[in-house]
Amino acid sequence: FANVGWTERKGEIPAVAQLREAIIPLLGKLGDEGVRAEARRYTEASFAAPDTVSGAIRIAALPVAAYAADAKAWETLHERAKAEKGPVAKRLYYGYLGSVADPELAKRALMLALTEEAPVPVRPAIIRAVGGEHPELAFNWAVANGKAVSAIIEDSSRAGFIPDLASGS
């Protein structure tokens, strides 16, 4: 990453940009505090003025900022998810709420999945996101709330949805 950095260099080949987009989330998830700090900075800047941060960096930084979020950052992302009008961005933001490392914040995301706040198609994505980071938490929660969870899952996916949550354990 020291060779790739956060910003595109003049004459850079596309493979370097692709490497940057892949390595930022990886390093953030592995605990690189420098990458996490920059991801937070870029995410905050993109929320304040989206045109100031390239799309590629926003896409790489946001999952890192969400994963490492504290309660304040999680709530900022939550407000962003609620306010978002575009269905694709709304699904991403709500999913990032569930992909947080902090299990207490992950529990808050799970509770959102059973409210009317998020659109019905987004609710299973929240649960899956929690399952990606906290498979045991997501599985146990889904079992305990089985009837409510089944109500938001498409018929064709219902049988395997809860067992799949534990697949990452």
Backbone as CSV, one residue per row, in Angstrom:
resi,resn,N_x,N_y,N_z,CA_x,CA_y,CA_z,C_x,C_y,C_z
1,PHE,0.821,-1.192,0.000,0.000,0.000,0.000,0.867,1.259,0.000
2,ALA,2.058,1.162,0.579,2.973,2.297,0.579,3.305,2.711,-0.853
3,ASN,3.346,1.766,-1.769,3.631,2.082,-3.172,2.398,2.565,-3.920
4,VAL,1.228,2.111,-3.524,-0.020,2.433,-4.227,-0.610,3.741,-3.722
5,GLY,-0.682,3.895,-2.414,-1.204,5.115,-1.807,-2.692,5.342,-2.035
6,TRP,-3.161,6.477,-1.550,-4.576,6.837,-1.626,-4.951,7.552,-2.917
7,THR,-3.993,8.175,-3.561,-4.330,8.993,-4.725,-3.675,8.464,-5.997
8,GLU,-4.386,8.677,-7.077,-3.908,8.256,-8.393,-2.709,9.109,-8.805
9,ARG,-1.738,8.448,-9.392,-0.559,9.151,-9.887,-0.655,9.299,-11.402
10,LYS,-0.041,10.334,-11.904,-0.029,10.575,-13.344,0.582,9.375,-14.062
11,GLY,-0.141,8.891,-15.076,0.337,7.767,-15.863,0.086,6.403,-15.237
12,GLU,-0.646,6.377,-14.164,-0.933,5.125,-13.457,-1.769,4.190,-14.332
13,ILE,-1.418,2.915,-14.351,-2.189,1.947,-15.121,-3.437,1.549,-14.326
14,PRO,-4.496,1.123,-15.004,-5.739,0.767,-14.314,-5.580,-0.310,-13.238
15,ALA,-4.655,-1.230,-13.425,-4.465,-2.293,-12.435,-4.043,-1.738,-11.074
16,VAL,-3.315,-0.645,-11.065,-2.893,-0.037,-9.800,-4.111,0.541,-9.083
17,ALA,-4.988,1.194,-9.836,-6.215,1.728,-9.235,-7.074,0.597,-8.674
18,GLN,-7.157,-0.499,-9.400,-7.928,-1.648,-8.919,-7.298,-2.242,-7.664
19,LEU,-5.982,-2.300,-7.622,-5.295,-2.790,-6.431,-5.600,-1.881,-5.240
20,ARG,-5.552,-0.575,-5.443,-5.851,0.386,-4.379,-7.259,0.139,-3.828
21,GLU,-8.228,-0.018,-4.725,-9.621,-0.229,-4.319,-9.804,-1.546,-3.571
22,ALA,-8.965,-2.524,-3.845,-9.058,-3.811,-3.157,-8.303,-3.806,-1.833
23,ILE,-7.174,-3.133,-1.800,-6.314,-3.218,-0.623,-6.780,-2.316,0.516
24,ILE,-7.438,-1.209,0.221,-7.900,-0.306,1.290,-8.880,-1.023,2.220
25,PRO,-9.950,-1.645,1.697,-10.851,-2.356,2.623,-10.165,-3.508,3.365
26,LEU,-9.265,-4.186,2.701,-8.564,-5.302,3.336,-7.720,-4.815,4.512
27,LEU,-6.920,-3.794,4.296,-6.082,-3.275,5.374,-6.916,-2.695,6.510
28,GLY,-8.012,-2.039,6.165,-8.890,-1.502,7.194,-9.475,-2.590,8.063
29,LYS,-9.895,-3.671,7.442,-10.475,-4.776,8.197,-9.421,-5.494,9.038
30,LEU,-8.197,-5.503,8.567,-7.114,-6.148,9.310,-6.577,-5.271,10.443
31,GLY,-7.102,-4.055,10.561,-6.754,-3.223,11.708,-5.704,-2.164,11.478
32,ASP,-5.349,-1.875,10.247,-4.367,-0.821,9.984,-4.983,0.526,10.378
33,GLU,-4.508,1.091,11.476,-5.104,2.322,12.011,-4.911,3.518,11.085
34,GLY,-3.807,3.560,10.364,-3.591,4.649,9.412,-4.620,4.611,8.297
35,VAL,-4.873,3.436,7.775,-5.880,3.278,6.720,-7.268,3.600,7.276
36,ARG,-7.549,3.145,8.483,-8.855,3.432,9.084,-9.058,4.940,9.275
37,ALA,-8.034,5.621,9.746,-8.148,7.069,9.959,-8.384,7.795,8.637
38,GLU,-7.649,7.417,7.619,-7.839,8.054,6.304,-9.204,7.708,5.719
39,ALA,-9.649,6.485,5.920,-10.974,6.082,5.423,-12.063,6.924,6.091
40,ARG,-11.931,7.149,7.389,-12.899,8.015,8.088,-12.856,9.424,7.513
41,ARG,-11.647,9.926,7.308,-11.495,11.293,6.778,-12.124,11.413,5.386
42,TYR,-11.834,10.463,4.518,-12.394,10.501,3.169,-13.917,10.323,3.194
43,THR,-14.412,9.477,4.072,-15.857,9.260,4.168,-16.549,10.527,4.647
44,GLU,-16.007,11.140,5.685,-16.594,12.389,6.185,-16.565,13.475,5.113
45,ALA,-15.458,13.559,4.386,-15.351,14.551,3.314,-16.363,14.268,2.210
46,SER,-16.559,13.007,1.888,-17.509,12.676,0.817,-18.950,12.932,1.253
47,PHE,-19.243,12.768,2.548,-20.586,13.094,3.042,-20.817,14.598,2.996
48,ALA,-19.777,15.373,3.329,-19.902,16.833,3.345,-19.983,17.401,1.933
49,ALA,-19.162,16.877,1.026,-19.114,17.382,-0.349,-18.695,16.231,-1.260
50,PRO,-19.666,15.476,-1.786,-19.343,14.269,-2.557,-18.372,14.475,-3.716
51,ASP,-18.392,15.628,-4.336,-17.529,15.857,-5.492,-16.061,16.020,-5.138
52,THR,-15.749,16.131,-3.846,-14.360,16.332,-3.445,-13.583,15.025,-3.314
53,VAL,-14.286,13.899,-3.351,-13.642,12.585,-3.214,-14.051,11.743,-4.414
54,SER,-13.075,11.123,-5.054,-13.389,10.303,-6.228,-14.305,9.146,-5.838
55,GLY,-15.085,8.696,-6.787,-15.981,7.573,-6.552,-15.232,6.327,-6.123
56,ALA,-14.092,6.084,-6.701,-13.309,4.894,-6.362,-12.851,4.933,-4.908
57,ILE,-12.427,6.084,-4.440,-11.987,6.196,-3.048,-13.178,6.126,-2.104
58,ARG,-14.306,6.733,-2.475,-15.512,6.621,-1.638,-15.911,5.169,-1.467
59,ILE,-15.891,4.419,-2.569,-16.294,3.005,-2.536,-15.324,2.176,-1.693
60,ALA,-14.053,2.533,-1.691,-13.065,1.792,-0.901,-13.068,2.228,0.562
61,ALA,-13.287,3.512,0.822,-13.172,4.053,2.180,-14.408,3.786,3.032
62,LEU,-15.591,3.880,2.445,-16.819,3.763,3.235,-16.942,2.436,3.986
63,PRO,-16.667,1.288,3.376,-16.768,0.048,4.159,-15.789,-0.003,5.325
64,VAL,-14.623,0.610,5.164,-13.639,0.643,6.248,-14.150,1.526,7.378
65,ALA,-14.642,2.707,7.021,-15.173,3.623,8.033,-16.359,2.992,8.760
66,ALA,-17.198,2.284,8.032,-18.350,1.632,8.650,-17.906,0.493,9.562
67,TYR,-16.992,-0.319,9.101,-16.512,-1.464,9.888,-15.914,-1.005,11.216
68,ALA,-15.144,0.069,11.181,-14.442,0.556,12.373,-15.243,1.616,13.126
69,ALA,-16.508,1.786,12.787,-17.314,2.867,13.361,-17.498,2.738,14.862
70,ASP,-17.471,3.900,15.520,-17.918,3.971,16.904,-19.392,4.383,16.862
71,ALA,-20.005,4.573,18.016,-21.440,4.859,18.064,-21.792,6.139,17.301
72,LYS,-20.957,7.166,17.417,-21.227,8.433,16.739,-21.153,8.270,15.213
73,ALA,-20.112,7.618,14.736,-19.960,7.402,13.294,-21.066,6.504,12.760
74,TRP,-21.447,5.490,13.546,-22.530,4.591,13.143,-23.828,5.391,13.001
75,GLU,-24.087,6.271,13.941,-25.317,7.068,13.884,-25.297,8.031,12.689
76,THR,-24.143,8.578,12.358,-24.027,9.432,11.169,-24.378,8.636,9.920
77,LEU,-23.857,7.421,9.824,-24.170,6.555,8.684,-25.649,6.173,8.696
78,HIS,-26.192,5.948,9.863,-27.614,5.630,9.993,-28.475,6.774,9.462
79,GLU,-28.135,7.989,9.844,-28.878,9.158,9.346,-28.752,9.271,7.831
80,ARG,-27.578,8.969,7.329,-27.349,9.002,5.874,-28.220,7.952,5.182
81,ALA,-28.311,6.764,5.767,-29.126,5.693,5.189,-30.599,6.098,5.165
82,LYS,-31.070,6.679,6.249,-32.478,7.094,6.311,-32.786,8.171,5.286
83,ALA,-31.852,9.092,5.081,-32.089,10.224,4.183,-31.894,9.881,2.711
84,GLU,-31.179,8.818,2.419,-30.857,8.460,1.038,-32.119,8.144,0.249
85,LYS,-32.208,8.692,-0.945,-33.366,8.463,-1.818,-33.131,7.340,-2.823
86,GLY,-31.898,7.174,-3.250,-31.585,6.149,-4.245,-31.611,4.756,-3.637
87,PRO,-32.286,3.803,-4.266,-32.401,2.462,-3.672,-31.076,1.718,-3.561
88,VAL,-30.177,1.904,-4.492,-28.897,1.192,-4.436,-28.047,1.729,-3.285
89,ALA,-27.935,3.040,-3.186,-27.155,3.645,-2.097,-27.795,3.352,-0.750
90,LYS,-29.120,3.382,-0.690,-29.825,3.093,0.559,-29.487,1.671,1.025
91,ARG,-29.499,0.732,0.110,-29.175,-0.663,0.460,-27.726,-0.774,0.942
92,LEU,-26.817,-0.087,0.273,-25.417,-0.113,0.691,-25.250,0.452,2.096
93,TYR,-25.824,1.625,2.336,-25.678,2.263,3.648,-26.245,1.393,4.760
94,TYR,-27.435,0.855,4.549,-28.017,-0.011,5.582,-27.176,-1.279,5.772
95,GLY,-26.648,-1.814,4.687,-25.770,-2.976,4.809,-24.512,-2.653,5.587
96,TYR,-23.940,-1.478,5.347,-22.745,-1.079,6.094,-23.038,-0.920,7.580
97,LEU,-24.269,-0.543,7.923,-24.630,-0.466,9.346,-24.494,-1.835,10.013
98,GLY,-24.759,-2.880,9.261,-24.656,-4.234,9.792,-23.261,-4.809,9.739
99,SER,-22.388,-4.237,8.929,-21.047,-4.807,8.770,-20.033,-4.220,9.747
100,VAL,-20.519,-3.659,10.810,-19.679,-3.022,11.818,-18.997,-4.063,12.710
101,ALA,-17.787,-3.769,13.151,-17.041,-4.696,14.003,-17.605,-4.756,15.419
102,ASP,-18.123,-3.658,15.918,-18.634,-3.577,17.286,-19.930,-4.384,17.402
103,PRO,-19.950,-5.443,18.218,-21.154,-6.283,18.308,-22.383,-5.548,18.848
104,GLU,-22.184,-4.546,19.687,-23.335,-3.791,20.193,-23.982,-2.977,19.079
105,LEU,-23.171,-2.418,18.210,-23.710,-1.684,17.067,-24.342,-2.649,16.070
106,ALA,-23.770,-3.833,15.941,-24.369,-4.856,15.072,-25.756,-5.243,15.577
107,LYS,-25.916,-5.324,16.889,-27.235,-5.625,17.456,-28.228,-4.516,17.117
108,ARG,-27.774,-3.278,17.149,-28.652,-2.162,16.768,-29.087,-2.292,15.313
109,ALA,-28.158,-2.722,14.464,-28.493,-2.923,13.050,-29.532,-4.023,12.897
110,LEU,-29.363,-5.103,13.643,-30.343,-6.189,13.571,-31.733,-5.694,13.950
111,MET,-31.814,-4.877,14.960,-33.122,-4.365,15.381,-33.759,-3.505,14.282
112,LEU,-32.929,-2.803,13.495,-33.458,-2.008,12.377,-34.151,-2.887,11.343
113,ALA,-33.659,-4.111,11.209,-34.210,-5.016,10.197,-35.659,-5.393,10.482
114,LEU,-36.094,-5.201,11.708,-37.475,-5.547,12.052,-38.370,-4.323,12.182
115,THR,-37.861,-3.179,11.764,-38.669,-1.959,11.817,-39.147,-1.605,10.413
116,GLU,-40.031,-0.637,10.348,-40.528,-0.142,9.064,-39.574,0.869,8.434
117,GLU,-38.503,1.205,9.135,-37.586,2.243,8.649,-36.968,1.893,7.298
118,ALA,-36.368,0.739,7.208,-35.712,0.328,5.964,-36.735,-0.335,5.055
119,PRO,-36.590,-0.151,3.742,-37.491,-0.845,2.821,-37.379,-2.361,2.998
120,VAL,-38.475,-3.052,2.757,-38.506,-4.509,2.968,-37.362,-5.227,2.246
121,PRO,-37.045,-4.913,0.978,-35.953,-5.651,0.326,-34.577,-5.415,0.956
122,VAL,-34.431,-4.344,1.714,-33.149,-4.010,2.333,-32.961,-4.741,3.663
123,ARG,-34.033,-5.078,4.315,-33.959,-5.671,5.659,-33.151,-6.969,5.704
124,PRO,-33.350,-7.914,4.780,-32.502,-9.114,4.813,-31.016,-8.797,4.595
125,ALA,-30.732,-7.756,3.816,-29.329,-7.372,3.583,-28.670,-6.911,4.874
126,ILE,-29.423,-6.246,5.725,-28.882,-5.823,7.020,-28.504,-7.054,7.837
127,ILE,-29.408,-8.016,7.879,-29.160,-9.233,8.664,-27.962,-9.999,8.099
128,ARG,-27.896,-10.104,6.771,-26.761,-10.792,6.131,-25.444,-10.088,6.445
129,ALA,-25.475,-8.747,6.440,-24.253,-7.983,6.732,-23.763,-8.286,8.141
130,VAL,-24.669,-8.339,9.097,-24.277,-8.696,10.460,-23.723,-10.124,10.459
131,GLY,-24.355,-11.016,9.725,-23.878,-12.394,9.637,-22.476,-12.497,9.064
132,GLY,-22.124,-11.578,8.194,-20.781,-11.588,7.624,-19.705,-11.294,8.647
133,GLU,-20.016,-10.460,9.629,-19.044,-10.086,10.658,-19.253,-10.828,11.973
134,HIS,-20.489,-11.136,12.267,-20.850,-11.765,13.543,-21.826,-12.907,13.276
135,PRO,-21.352,-14.006,12.680,-22.269,-15.069,12.278,-23.074,-15.661,13.434
136,GLU,-22.444,-15.868,14.580,-23.162,-16.461,15.703,-24.236,-15.508,16.217
137,LEU,-23.914,-14.244,16.323,-24.883,-13.240,16.763,-26.074,-13.190,15.811
138,ALA,-25.802,-13.107,14.508,-26.875,-13.023,13.517,-27.735,-14.279,13.517
139,PHE,-27.087,-15.440,13.572,-27.833,-16.699,13.571,-28.730,-16.806,14.804
140,ASN,-28.163,-16.585,15.976,-28.947,-16.703,17.210,-30.095,-15.691,17.244
141,TRP,-29.822,-14.490,16.788,-30.853,-13.454,16.756,-31.973,-13.845,15.783
142,ALA,-31.586,-14.341,14.612,-32.586,-14.726,13.604,-33.427,-15.901,14.086
143,VAL,-32.827,-16.843,14.777,-33.588,-17.966,15.331,-34.572,-17.451,16.382
144,ALA,-34.096,-16.580,17.253,-34.953,-16.033,18.311,-36.097,-15.190,17.747
145,ASN,-35.883,-14.614,16.571,-36.891,-13.762,15.927,-37.376,-14.393,14.631
146,GLY,-37.416,-15.730,14.609,-37.695,-16.480,13.388,-38.951,-16.081,12.653
147,LYS,-40.038,-15.895,13.344,-41.289,-15.554,12.681,-41.194,-14.194,11.990
148,ALA,-40.642,-13.216,12.681,-40.500,-11.875,12.104,-39.495,-11.878,10.952
149,VAL,-38.419,-12.642,11.091,-37.417,-12.725,10.024,-38.020,-13.406,8.800
150,SER,-38.733,-14.494,8.996,-39.356,-15.196,7.871,-40.309,-14.294,7.098
151,ALA,-40.948,-13.381,7.794,-41.909,-12.483,7.145,-41.252,-11.511,6.168
152,ILE,-39.955,-11.251,6.312,-39.293,-10.293,5.421,-38.426,-10.969,4.364
153,ILE,-38.401,-12.294,4.353,-37.582,-13.049,3.402,-38.467,-13.567,2.275
154,GLU,-37.960,-13.483,1.056,-38.699,-14.022,-0.087,-38.923,-15.516,0.117
155,ASP,-40.051,-15.991,-0.386,-40.394,-17.409,-0.231,-39.279,-18.327,-0.720
156,SER,-38.681,-17.993,-1.869,-37.663,-18.866,-2.456,-36.369,-18.906,-1.639
157,SER,-36.141,-17.937,-0.774,-34.912,-17.869,0.026,-35.117,-18.255,1.481
158,ARG,-36.347,-18.405,1.880,-36.666,-18.564,3.296,-35.991,-19.782,3.935
159,ALA,-36.010,-20.923,3.282,-35.508,-22.157,3.898,-34.013,-22.073,4.246
160,GLY,-33.244,-21.427,3.406,-31.792,-21.393,3.645,-31.284,-20.126,4.286
161,PHE,-32.133,-19.137,4.489,-31.652,-17.836,4.952,-30.985,-17.928,6.324
162,ILE,-31.668,-18.441,7.311,-31.105,-18.477,8.663,-29.874,-19.401,8.736
163,PRO,-29.930,-20.615,8.186,-28.714,-21.439,8.233,-27.513,-20.782,7.547
164,ASP,-27.761,-20.042,6.474,-26.660,-19.381,5.767,-25.968,-18.316,6.624
165,LEU,-26.688,-17.747,7.583,-26.085,-16.731,8.447,-24.914,-17.296,9.242
166,ALA,-24.958,-18.569,9.547,-23.898,-19.203,10.337,-22.738,-19.696,9.482
167,SER,-22.832,-19.548,8.177,-21.816,-20.122,7.295,-20.430,-19.512,7.501
168,GLY,-20.341,-18.308,8.020,-19.047,-17.693,8.234,-18.433,-18.001,9.585
169,SER,-19.115,-18.809,10.378,-18.612,-19.069,11.737,-17.519,-20.125,11.723
